[in-house]
Amino acid sequence: MSQRRVVVTGIGAITPLGKTTEETWQNLVAGVSGAGPITRFDASKFKTQFACEVKNFNPLDYFDKKDVRKYDQCTQFALISAAEAIKNSGLDLQKIDQSRAGVIWGSGIGGLDTFISEIKGWVEGEEPRFSPFFIPKMILNIAAGLIAIEYGFKGVNFSCVSACASASHAMIDALNYIRWNKADIIITGGSEAAINPAGVGGFSSMKAISTRNDDPKTASRPFDKDRDGFVMGEGGVAIIFEEYEHAVRRGATILAEVAGGAANCDAYHMTAPDPEGLGASTVMRMAVEDAGLKLTDIDYVNVHGTSTGLGDIAETKALVKTFGEHAYKMSVSSTKSMTGHLLGAAGAIEGLASIMALKDGVIPPTINQFNLDPEIDPNIDFTFNQAKKRDVKVVLSNNFGFGGHNACVVFKKIS
């Protein structure tokens, strides 16, 4: 039995590069860095004092005071991006079957800000007093639940957590639920809001994030020999997945087809990737096969490309192992060089970049390339420092998370 086709009919975004999808995409193409000094808290005593924050974010621009008290920033980003995605999709909420409309959301950490503030209040207070919103604000799945409440989506609803692969896992699940005829429309994607003392302090103690405080905008430099870790990012991106015939019947603008996806595990180390990229290589093959395509069909790979010592080398090895000679014919880039690493929402913002690359025929660059790491294959086209035009028909988007979680999603031009 043939599977139902799944397409993208809307995207919403609030990111370090913009408060809309279009603004984010234009800045990606322009090679803009979203990094700057941390404004969320006093980071002067931390080894890392910069990040890729959403600029000039004021929740009161989107919510009333009552709701701001109820929603962690991670959830705020989810609701803001979902609102734009719904608007851009042209969905008439009165004309859909709400029992077949769902939400599958990804986040690596969830309400970390809320956890910090509540525990801090308990430790510093004279009595053990907690907000009645503490638990619902903190739990990761509340974003999916609140999006459903906002739009009356009564179908499948849950959240995925697999570190930096979370949003990609959410998208794969959304794809499959629609394929399996369990839903017609799913809002998917992810959000993260971990630029706070615990988030920055925790990653800093692992020596996972850059300490290039003197020049934050060049700190995220994937594949460069002087890279010293990733740059933390935040934000949310929502993507509307819809069954093809359902979208056609209502006259929707179709941005791309979601052709396939796959997930596996390195089963190697708590935080480090398999050094030979074996899990990454396998999952890329699986995703392309799931899409019913050949490896030579891939035009562009939006790589995980975190700007970490081990990760960049392992992923490059995986590309060559997987694609062979075709690895030198594809375009490759790491948009984390501009957005920073949105952790559990990384797959969502990189999904945005993949879909827009298909739509506009533009490969966003890998910025901040000064000196290529000699362990990185120099024959791969990493689209260094400047975007380029290309007729893009199929894109593979990679995301790999702590715990060895690997997830890849394949998008293709609609035909």
N, C-alpha and C positions, 0 to 999 in steps of 0.2 A: 504494500500500500504506500502510495506517495505521501510525503510529509507536506503539511501546509507551509506555505511560504510566509516569511516574517519580514516586515519592512519597518523603517524608521520614518515617523511622520511628525516629529517635533523634538526640539532640544531646548533646554533651559540651563543657564549657567550663572554662577556667581563665583569668581575665581580671583587669584592674585593679578590676573591680566585684564579683568573687566567684570562689570556687573550684568552683562548680557552675553548671549552666545556670540553675537556679531562682534562685539568689542573684544571679547577673548580671542576669537579667531583672527581678527585683523592684527592684533598685537603678536600672536603666534607667527603669522606670516612675516611681520616686520622684524622679528627677532628681538623683541623687547624682553628684558629680564624683569620679573616681578619681585626680586629680592630687595630688601632694605632693612634698616635697623628695626628691631622689635619695638612696637608701641603698646602691645597688649599688657605688658608688665615691665618692671625695672629689671632688665637683664644684665646690668653692669657687673654683677658678680659671677656671671656664667662664662664659660669658655667660649660659647657661641652666643652672639648678641644680635643676630639677624635671622630673618626668615622671609618667606614669601607670603605675606599677609594679604587678605582682601583689603584694599585701600579705602580709607575713610568710611568704614562700615558703621552704620548706626541702625540698630534693629528697629528703632522707632520710625524709621523711614518705611518700614514694612508691616509692623505689628503695633497694636496698642500696648500700653504699659502693662495691662493685666496679662496679656499673652506673653510678653517678654519675660515676665516672672515665671511663666510656666514652661518655657522652651529653652533648652540648652542651645548654645550657638550652633552645634552640629545639626540639630533639628531645624533651627532657623534657616540654615543654608539649604537644607533639603526642601523645605516648604517654598522658599524663594525660587529655587531652580525649577521645582515642579510647576509653579504658577506660570513661569515663562514657557515651559514646554507645552503645557495644556493650551495656552493662548496661541502659540505658534502652530500647534497641530490642527487648529480649527475644529476641534471636537465640539459637537453639540451634546452636552451632558444629558439633555432631556431626551435624546434620541438613541442612546446606547443601552444595551442590556447590562445593567450595573452588576448583575451576578457573574458576568463574564469579563469584568474589568478589575484588574488587580494591581498590586504594588509589590515589587521585590527590590529591596534596597540594600546597599552595602556600606559598611563602615568598619574600620579596623578597631576603633576604640570607643566611639560613641560619646556620651556626656562626661568627658573628663573634667571640663571646667566646673560642672556641677558637683562632681565628686570632691574635687579639691576644696571648693568653697564651703561645702557642708561639713567636711571633716575638719577643716580649719576652724570653722565656727564652733564645733563641738570641743576641740582641743583648747581653744582660747576662752570659751565661755564657762560660766560657773555652773550651769546646768546642761544636761544632755538634751538640747533642743534641736530638732531637725524640722526642716520645711516639709509640709505634707506633699510637696511636689518633688522631693528629693528622688525617690525611686522612679516615678514616671519620667522625670527629666533626664535621668542618667541612663536608663536602659536603652540599649542600642536599637531595639525594634520599634521604639516609639515613633521614629520618623516615618516608617512605613505606615504605622497605624494612623498617624495624624494626617498624612497625605490622603489616605483612604477616607477618613472622616470629612476632610475638606471637599472632596469631589464625589462622595457617595459610592466609591468603588467597593463592591461587596464580594469580589472574587478572591482568588489566592492572595495572601498577604503575609510576608515574612521578611526577615533580614538575614544577610549573609555576613559572616565574619571569618576572614582568612587572611588577616594582616593586609599586605599591599595588593593581594589578589581579590579582595572582597567585592569590589564593584564589578570586576570581570566575572566572578562567579555568579553574582546577581544577574548579570546580563545573559549568561549562559542558561541559567534557570528560567529566566523570562522567555528566552528563545524557545526552550523546550516545552514549557507549559502551553505556549501558543501552537507550536508544532503538533502537540499531542491533543489538540482540540479541547484543552481545559480552560482556555481563556481566549479572548479576541483582542484585548488591549491590556498592556501592562506598562505602568510607569516604572522604569528601572534606572539604575545609576548609583550614585553614592555621595556621601558628604563626610567631612572630617573637620574637627576644630580642636587641634591638640597643641596650638602654639601658646603654651602656658608653662609655668615653672616645672611641673612634673613631666610634661611632654619633652620640653627642651632638655631638662636635666637628665631624664632617663636616656634619651638617645645620645646625649653628650657623654655620659659615663660609659656608654658602649663604644665610644669613639666612632660612631656611625655618621655623624654630621660634620660638615665643614666648619672650620674655625677661622675662615678668612675674613675676619672682622674689618680689616682695612679696605676691603674691596668686595662687598657682598654681591654686586651684580655679576661678577665673574666667578663666583664661588662654585656654582654648579657647572662643572666642566666634564661631561661624560667623555670617556676614552682618552682624555688628556693625561700625560704622564705625571702632571703635578696635581691631579685631583686629590682631594682629601676628605671626601664624604659628601653625602647628599645635603640639600637645603630643604628644611621643612616647609611645607605649603599647607594651605587650608582652602576650604570652599565646598561647593556642591555643584554637581551636574546631573540633570535629569534627562532621560531619553525615552520617548514614547515608542514602544514596540507594538506593532499592530499586524494582524493577519492581513495578507495582501488583498484578498477579495473584499474584505471588510473596508479597507482603506479606499479601494477603487470605487466601491459602491457609494461612498459618501463624498467622492471627489477630492480626497485629500492630496496634498502635495507630498510626494514620496521622495525622501532625501537619499535613501540607500536601501539596499537589502541586507538583512542580517543572515549571512549564508551558512555560518556554522560556528562551532566552538568546542573546546575540549579542556579538560583539567586533569592533572595528575599530581604526584608528589615526588620530590627528590629522595625522601627517606634517607637523608644524609647527615644533616646537622641542624641544630636549633635555629641558627641565624645565617649561616654561610651557605651559598649555593654549591651544588656538586661542581667541583673545579673544572670538570670536562664538559659541563653543560648537558649531561646525559638526559636529565629530566626535561630540561627546556627543549632539547632537540626532539624528544619523543612527543611532547605535547603540541609542538608546532605541526609535526606531521599529522597527528591525530585531528587537529583542528581543520587543516586543509582537507583531509580525507572526509571529515564530517560535512564539510561544505560541498562535497562532490566535485572538487577541483583538483588540478595537478599542481605540484610545487612550482612549476614554471609559470603558473597563472598569477602568482603574487607579484605585484608591481611595487608595493611599498610596505615596509615593516616599521610600525611605530614600536620601537623597542622599549623594554623596561628601563634600561640606560640610566641608572641612578646616580652615577658619578662616584661609585664606591670601587675600591681596589679590586676585590675579588669578583664582584658582580659583573662589571663591564667586560672583563676578560672571559668569564664563563659564558656569557651570552653571545659574545662574538664567536667563540669556538662552536657554540650550538648552531649559529647561523650557517657557518661553513659546513658543519657536519650534516645539517639538514638539507641545505639547498645545493651543495656542491658548487659547480660553476655558475649556477644561476644566482648565487649569493653576490656575485660581482656585477650582475645586470639589474638587480633591484635597487630601489632607493631605500635608504634607512635613515631614521632620525630619532633623537631623543628629545621630546618636547619638555621633559623635566628640566632641561637646561634653562628653560624660561619660566616655567610654572612652579619650579620646586617640586618636591615629592608630596603629593596629596594623600599619601598613605592609603587608607582603605578606599578613598575616592579616586585614586590614580587611574584605574581602568575607565572610569567615567569620563574624566577630562581628556584622556587619550582616545576614548571612543569618539568624543566630539572632534578631536583633531583628525581622526581617521575618516570620519563621515564627511567632514568639510573638505578634506583633501580629494576625496572622490568627486564631490559636488563641483569644486572650483578648479580641479586639475592643478593643484599646487602642493608641493612637498614642503612642510614647515621645516626650518633648519634645526640643526644641533649647534647652538651658539657656544661661545667661550672655548673654541678649539685653538690652542696656541702651539702645543707640541704633542704630536700623537704618541701615545704610549707604544714603545717598541714591541710590546707583547700583543698589540692589537693589529690585526691584518690590515695593511694600508690599502689594499685593493678594494675594500668595501666602500661603497659610496654613502658616507654618513651625512651628506648634505650639510657640510660644515659651514657655519657662520652666515649663510644666506639661503633664503628659500629659492626653489626653482620650479619652473613650470614642467608638468609632465602629464600625459594622458594616463590617468590612474583608473584602472578598472576593478582591481581587487586589493584590499588592504588587510594585513594581519596585525593585530594589536596584542602585544605581550605584557603580562604582569606576573611577577613572582614575589611571594611573600615569605616572611619568617615562618619557620616550621616546614619549609620546603614546598609550600603550596604554589603550583604553577597553573595559570589559566590563560588561554588565548581565544580571541574572538575574531572571526573573519567577516568583514563587510565587503560588499561589492556594489558596483554601479547597477542600478535597476535596469532591467531589460525586458 
